[in-house]
Amino acid sequence: MAAIRFFLGFSALTLICSLASASDPSPLQDFCVAVDDAKASVFVNGKICKNPNIVSADDFYLSGLNKPGNTSNPLGSRVTPVNVNQIPGLNTLGISLVRIDYAPYGLNPPHTHPRATEILVVVEGTLYVGFVTSNPANPNQKNKLFTKTLHPGDVFVFPEGLIHFQFNTRKTNAVAFAGLSSQNPGVITIANAVFGSEPPISIDVLTKSFQVDKNVIQYLQGQFWINN
């Protein structure tokens, strides 16, 4: 019986560990430096590998992340990504990075990363951050909002796929860095996707979804939606 219990316990732990793996699959070699999509003749889930005999240190390197991003836009923020498109050596490694700059009262608007959990650290300024849970099983309950005000050195986690945001609450600049659990986490900015898609979502669909007048939807669809 003891042996059976041990086996069952070990099997359960193995299953839990397998379910807790990162979004991206584990690599089957030391590295798989990505080939530029424009030069690829085969398309796979990720990017195909560069010949390891011609890989160099530059394939794992990027400079310039010390430079602030340009926040001169309506949102007052700028995300500088460091993913497989900037460092091809990140291919298959399941990790990436961003620098986020915020002008005074700048906003990184509600968005999701469909393929990654995000862990953010503030290095300058003060940020009001938060995420919203997915739809609860009980239809009488509402989606729950988790928020925190962060200062330099504070860290906050945004679970994979959940809508989240960061807002600079002060009249000075703010800077944060974030790690993401995918080489290519993707981003869906909620307002842009809903009101700025091409072709646009049917006004009838949005009017019924948001329970507002058609004029409101037409106004929102007529705005200039930016991806920062």
N, C-alpha and C positions, 0 to 999 in steps of 0.2 A: 504493500500500500504506500509506503514511504517513497518507493521508487516511482510509483505511478504519479503521486502528488508532485514529486520533483519534476517529472517529465511534463506534466500539465502546466506547472508553474513556469518552467523554462520555455515551453511552447508559447504561452501567453505573453511572456516578456519579449520573445523574439518577434511575435506578431506586432506588439505595441511599438517596438523599435523600428520595424519596417514601415509602419504607418506614420511614424514621426519623421521620416526622411524629408530632405529638402524638396522643393518643387522640381528642380532639375535632376535628371538621372546622374548617377555616379559615373565618373570617367573610367574607361577600361585601359587607359595608358597614362603615362606621366603627364602628358599635355596633348592638346589637339588645337593648335593655333588656327584660327578661322581664316578661310580664304575669302577674299572680297567677293560679295554676292555677284558683282558684275563680271567676275572671272569664273564663276562656278557654272559647270554644265549639269550638275546634279543638285537637286534640292532635297534636303532632309529636315528632320525635326531639330533645328539648331543650325549649325554651319558645318560644312565639310572641312577636313583637316588639311592644313598645309604640309607639304613634305617636311618631316622633321630634320632632314639633312640641311635645309636652308632656313630653319628657324633661327632667329637671333634674339638678343636681349631686348631689342626695340619692340619685339612683338608682345612683351610683357610690361611695357613702360609707357607712361604719359606724364607730361609736365604741364604746369600752368594752373593747377588747382588752387594755388595761393591767390590767384587773381579774382577779384569780385566779378560776378555776373552783372549784366546790364539790366537794371530794374526799371528802366524808363518805359513802362507799359501800363495799361489801365489797372492791372492787378498789383503792381509794385513789387513783383518778385521775379526771380529767375532761377530755374533749375539747371545746373550743369551736370550732365550725366557722365558716368564713367562705367560703361557696360561693354559688351563684346564688340559693339560697333566702334568704340574708341580704343579698346585694348583687345586685339584679337586673341591674345593668350588666355583671356577669360573663358573662351569657348569650352564647354563641358564642366567648368569648375563650380557652377552653381552659386555665384556671388557677384555683386556689383556695388557701385557706390554713386552717390550724388552729393554735390554741394548745392545748398540753397541759400540764396541771398534775398533779403527782404528790405525794401525801403521802409521809412517810417509808415506804420499802419499798412504795410504790405501784406498780401494774402497769397498763400498757396491754396487754391480753392478746393472744395470737396472733390475728391478723386479716388480711384482705386488702382491697385496693382494686381491684375488678375493672376499673376504667377509668382508673387513674392510677399513674404513678411518683411516689414521695414523696421529697423531700429535706428532712432534718431538721437543725436547729441547736439545740444546748443553750445556754441563756442563764443557767441557774442549776442548781447541783447536779451529780450524777454519775449517768449512766444506763448500764445494760448493755443493749445493743440487738443485734438480729440478725434475719436472714431465712433461710428454707429454700428450696432450689432445687426446681423441679418434678421429677417422676419422671424419672430418667435412662433413656436408650434401652436401656442394658445392664441387664437385670433382676437381675444379680448385684451391682449397685452400689446404694448407698443415697442418699437425698436428702442433699445437703450443707448443713451449717449454717455460716453466716458470722456472726461476732459481733465486737463491739468495745465497750470501755468508753469512754464519752464524757464529757468535761469541758466547762465553759463555753467557747464558741467553736468546739467541734468540730462537724463536719458528717458526716452519714452518709446514704447513698442506699438506698432500698428499691425494687427494680425492680417494675414494674407486675404486679399479680396474684399476687405471691408472698407467702406467709405470713410475717408479721414481728411484732415485739413490742418494747416498751421497759419496763425495770424499774429503779426507783429503788433503788440498792443502799445508800443511806445513811439515817441517822436524821434528816435534814433534808429540807426540801421541794426539789423540782426543777421547772424550767420549760423547755419547749422550744417552738419554733415550727417548722412544716413547710409547705412549698409542695407542691402537687399538680398534676399536668398534666391536669386536667380541671375544668370548671366544676362538675361534680357527680360526684366520684370514686366514690361509693358505698363501703360498708364491710360486710364479712361477718365477724363475730366467730365464730371457729370453734366454740367450745364452745356458744355461744348457738344457732347455726344447727343444730348436730347434736343437741343435747339439749333445746333449748328451743323448737323450732318448733311452730307451731299449724296444723293438727293435728300431733301428734308422729309422728316417724319410727317405723316398726314396730320393736318390741323385737327381733323375730327378725332383722331387717336389722342392727341395731346390735350385737346379741350376736355374730353371725357376723363382722361387720366388725372388731370390736375383740377377738374371741376371749376374751370374759370371760363370767361367769355372768350370767343374766338379772337377778338381784338387784342387781348393780352398775349395770346400765343403768337399772333402775327407780329406784334411788337418785339417779342423775345427772339423770334426767328430772324428778325431784321437787324439784330445787333451784330457787331463785329466780335466774334468769339475767338479768343487767342489761346494757343497752347504754349505754355511757358516752359 
